[in-house]
Amino acid sequence: MGEWLRGDLLAEEIKAEIQRGLESYKEKIKRPPYLVGILIGENPSSKIYLNIKKRECEKIGIKSEIVKFSEDETRENILNKINELNDNRAIDGILVQLPIPSHLDTLEIISALSPDKDVDGFHPDNVSRIFYAKPGFRPCTPFGILELLKRNNIKIEGKRAVIIGRSFIVGKPLGLMLLNENATLTFCHSKTENLKDVTSSADILIVAIGKPCFVRKDFVKQGAVVVDVGINQITDLAEFKRICGDNEKKEVQIKEKGSTLVGDVHPEVIEKASFLTPVPGGVGPLTVAMLLKNTWESFRKRENL
């Protein structure tokens, strides 16, 4: 039986470190760090995520603002606003909440950000810095996963790491970051043949595919470290039982609250893994914590601290 690898506890530790840093510079610098989130359209999840980020900023003393655009806003207006934010000396970090409406080019919008204020780490300049193993802002979810492994003294160098999922938000940047830590890396995706044979060779298995309870015990090597990036909401009890089997706690959540959250990895994997991140309480809180850390580092750099 393995241990739960709690990202929520580490996230609180990181936020406390930032808060202590802010306190130490309070007398020297008369302004707080300042993060601006850009919301384009009416995506409900995007609204929730941005409000969570704003709330967490304010808890530790980072100023936060959400700039909203309508679903059909023109690219010219959005780009003009981004240029205005880039030029604002008081702003340390800017993020564009993804996804954005389909009539807009995501790469064009992200590329308009100043790389020095791109605290989400998706600007091509920051991505290239991962490729060349140079300092720069790292995408928050991969950054959080790497921090979780390191702070729990989980060895990466020389280990076989397998990532299921190749998104530009998690899989691809995380792969480069693991390579930079001298892991031996394999990517898996929807076209991978003999998937279980590949994943069961992993010392470190990271799953980011958006399929509830997809990875079961037979995907996992005995003693592997398993990181579950998935956050899937299930509202139907029968569907939950079909996909995830019996779980009294989560069944009660569906009955009482109308939904429950599950990861891409079935909880039974804890019986075979040495470590498994829970859902919720695993990777999710770290994503926000690393956004705050990137904003704090941008503030320090801009104020020469």
C-alpha positions in Angstrom: 0.0 0.0 0.0 1.5 3.3 -1.1 1.2 6.9 0.3 -0.8 9.8 -0.9 1.3 12.5 -2.4 -0.5 15.6 -1.1 -0.1 18.6 -3.4 -2.5 20.7 -1.3 -0.1 20.6 1.7 2.9 21.6 -0.4 0.8 24.4 -2.0 0.1 25.9 1.4 3.8 25.7 2.2 4.8 27.5 -1.0 2.2 30.3 -0.4 3.5 30.7 3.2 7.0 31.1 1.8 5.8 33.8 -0.6 3.9 35.6 2.1 7.0 35.6 4.3 9.0 37.1 1.4 6.4 39.8 0.9 6.5 40.7 4.6 10.3 41.0 4.5 10.1 43.6 1.7 7.1 45.5 2.9 9.0 48.5 4.2 11.4 48.6 1.2 8.8 48.3 -1.6 5.6 50.4 -1.3 3.6 48.3 -3.7 2.4 44.7 -3.8 3.0 42.3 -6.7 0.3 42.7 -9.3 -1.3 39.9 -11.4 -3.8 40.5 -14.2 -5.9 37.7 -15.6 -7.6 38.0 -19.0 -11.0 36.3 -19.5 -12.3 36.1 -23.1 -15.9 34.7 -23.4 -18.2 33.1 -20.9 -16.6 29.7 -20.3 -17.9 28.7 -16.8 -14.8 26.8 -15.8 -12.6 29.7 -16.9 -14.5 32.0 -14.7 -14.2 29.7 -11.7 -10.5 29.2 -12.2 -9.8 32.9 -12.5 -11.8 33.7 -9.4 -9.9 31.0 -7.5 -6.6 32.6 -8.6 -7.8 36.1 -7.7 -8.9 34.9 -4.3 -5.6 33.1 -3.6 -3.6 36.1 -4.6 -5.5 38.4 -2.3 -5.0 35.9 0.6 -1.3 36.3 0.6 -1.0 40.0 -0.4 -0.8 39.9 -4.2 -3.0 42.5 -6.0 -5.1 40.8 -8.6 -7.5 42.0 -11.3 -9.6 40.2 -14.0 -10.0 41.9 -17.4 -13.0 40.6 -19.2 -13.8 40.5 -22.9 -17.0 39.3 -24.6 -17.2 36.0 -26.6 -17.0 37.9 -29.9 -14.4 40.5 -29.0 -12.1 41.5 -31.9 -8.5 40.4 -31.9 -7.4 44.1 -32.3 -9.1 45.2 -29.1 -7.6 42.3 -27.2 -4.1 42.8 -28.5 -4.4 46.6 -27.8 -5.3 45.8 -24.2 -2.4 43.3 -23.8 0.0 46.0 -25.1 -1.4 48.4 -22.6 -0.9 45.9 -19.8 2.7 45.1 -21.0 3.6 48.8 -20.8 2.1 49.2 -17.3 5.1 49.4 -14.9 3.0 48.4 -11.9 1.9 45.0 -13.4 4.2 42.1 -12.8 2.2 39.2 -14.3 -0.3 38.7 -17.0 -2.1 35.4 -17.9 -4.7 34.6 -20.5 -7.2 32.0 -19.2 -7.4 29.2 -21.7 -9.3 28.0 -23.7 -10.2 31.1 -25.7 -13.0 31.5 -28.4 -12.3 29.6 -31.6 -12.2 32.8 -33.8 -9.0 33.8 -32.1 -5.5 32.4 -32.6 -4.3 31.2 -29.2 -0.6 31.4 -30.2 -1.0 35.0 -31.5 -2.7 36.1 -28.3 -0.2 34.4 -26.0 2.7 35.7 -28.1 1.5 39.2 -27.6 2.3 39.0 -23.9 5.6 40.3 -22.7 7.7 37.2 -22.0 8.8 38.9 -18.7 5.2 39.1 -17.5 4.0 35.7 -18.9 3.6 34.1 -15.5 1.7 31.2 -17.1 4.9 30.2 -19.0 3.3 29.6 -22.4 5.0 32.4 -24.4 7.2 31.0 -27.2 10.2 32.6 -25.6 9.6 30.9 -22.2 8.9 27.6 -23.9 12.2 27.9 -25.8 13.9 28.5 -22.5 12.7 25.1 -21.3 14.1 23.6 -24.5 17.5 25.1 -23.9 17.3 24.5 -20.1 17.7 28.2 -19.4 16.0 30.2 -16.5 12.5 31.5 -17.3 8.9 31.1 -16.3 7.7 27.5 -16.4 4.0 26.5 -17.1 2.4 26.2 -13.7 1.1 22.6 -13.7 4.4 21.0 -14.9 6.3 23.3 -12.5 4.1 22.2 -9.6 4.6 18.5 -10.5 8.3 18.9 -10.6 8.3 20.7 -7.3 6.1 18.0 -5.7 8.6 15.3 -6.8 11.7 17.2 -5.6 10.4 18.3 -2.3 9.3 14.8 -1.5 12.9 13.5 -2.3 11.6 11.4 -5.2 14.6 10.7 -7.5 14.2 11.8 -11.1 17.7 11.4 -12.5 18.1 8.1 -14.3 14.5 7.1 -13.7 12.1 6.0 -16.5 9.3 8.6 -16.7 6.2 8.0 -18.8 3.7 10.7 -19.6 0.2 9.8 -20.9 -0.9 12.9 -22.7 0.9 15.4 -25.0 -0.9 18.7 -24.5 1.0 21.9 -24.7 -0.3 22.9 -21.2 1.0 19.8 -19.3 2.5 16.9 -21.3 4.9 18.5 -23.7 6.5 21.1 -21.3 6.6 18.6 -18.5 8.5 16.1 -20.8 11.2 18.7 -21.5 11.5 19.6 -17.9 11.9 15.9 -16.9 14.5 15.5 -19.6 16.4 18.5 -18.1 16.4 16.6 -14.8 18.0 13.6 -16.6 15.0 11.3 -16.6 14.6 8.8 -19.4 11.3 9.9 -21.1 8.5 8.2 -23.0 5.3 9.9 -24.3 2.1 8.0 -24.7 -1.1 9.2 -26.4 -4.2 8.0 -28.2 -2.2 6.3 -31.0 0.2 4.4 -28.7 0.1 0.6 -29.2 0.3 -1.8 -26.3 -0.2 1.1 -23.8 -0.1 -1.0 -20.7 3.2 -2.5 -21.7 4.7 1.0 -21.9 3.2 2.5 -18.8 4.0 -0.6 -16.6 7.7 0.1 -17.3 7.6 3.5 -15.7 9.3 4.5 -12.4 7.3 7.8 -12.6 4.0 7.7 -14.4 2.2 11.0 -15.1 -1.4 10.9 -16.5 -3.1 13.9 -18.1 -5.7 12.7 -20.5 -9.2 13.8 -19.1 -10.5 10.2 -18.9 -12.0 9.4 -15.5 -10.4 6.4 -13.7 -8.8 5.3 -16.9 -5.5 4.0 -15.5 -5.9 0.9 -13.3 -3.5 -1.3 -11.4 -2.5 -3.3 -14.5 -1.1 -0.1 -16.0 1.3 0.4 -13.1 4.7 -1.0 -12.2 5.0 -2.2 -8.5 6.3 0.7 -6.5 6.0 3.4 -9.2 5.3 7.0 -8.4 2.0 8.0 -10.1 0.9 11.6 -10.7 -2.7 12.1 -11.6 -3.3 15.4 -13.4 -6.9 14.7 -14.3 -9.9 16.5 -12.8 -13.1 15.0 -14.1 -16.6 15.9 -12.8 -19.2 13.1 -12.7 -22.8 13.9 -11.9 -24.5 10.5 -12.6 -24.3 7.8 -9.9 -24.7 4.9 -12.4 -22.0 6.3 -14.6 -19.7 6.7 -11.7 -20.2 3.1 -10.6 -19.7 1.9 -14.2 -16.4 3.8 -14.6 -14.9 3.9 -11.1 -16.6 1.0 -9.2 -17.7 1.3 -5.6 -16.5 4.3 -3.5 -18.9 5.2 -0.7 -17.4 8.6 0.0 -17.8 9.8 -3.6 -21.2 8.1 -4.0 -22.4 10.2 -1.1 -21.0 13.4 -2.7 -23.0 12.7 -5.9 -26.2 12.0 -3.9 -25.8 15.0 -1.6 -24.0 17.6 -3.8 -25.0 16.4 -7.3 -21.4 15.7 -8.5 -18.0 14.4 -7.5 -14.4 14.8 -8.8 -12.3 11.9 -9.9 -8.9 11.8 -11.6 -7.6 10.0 -14.6 -6.2 7.3 -12.3 -8.4 4.8 -10.4 -7.8 5.1 -6.6 -7.1 1.4 -6.5 -3.6 2.2 -7.9 -2.6 3.3 -4.4 -2.4 -0.5 -3.6 0.4 -0.9 -6.1 2.1 2.5 -6.4 4.6 3.9 -3.8 3.0 7.3 -4.2 -0.2 8.5 -5.8 -1.5 12.1 -6.0 -5.2 12.3 -4.8 -8.0 14.0 -6.6 -8.9 16.5 -5.3 -5.9 17.6 -3.2 -3.1 16.6 -5.6 -1.8 18.6 -8.6 -4.7 21.1 -8.8 -3.7 23.3 -5.8 -0.1 23.3 -6.9 -1.0 24.9 -10.3 -2.3 28.0 -8.5 0.6 28.0 -6.0 3.1 28.0 -8.8 1.3 30.9 -10.6 1.7 32.9 -7.4 5.4 31.9 -7.2 6.0 33.0 -10.8 4.3 36.3 -10.1 6.4 36.7 -6.9 9.6 36.0 -8.9 8.6 38.5 -11.6 8.0 41.1 -8.9 11.4 40.4 -7.3 13.1 40.7 -10.6 11.4 43.9 -11.6 12.2 45.5 -8.3 15.8 44.2 -8.2 15.2 42.3 -5.0 
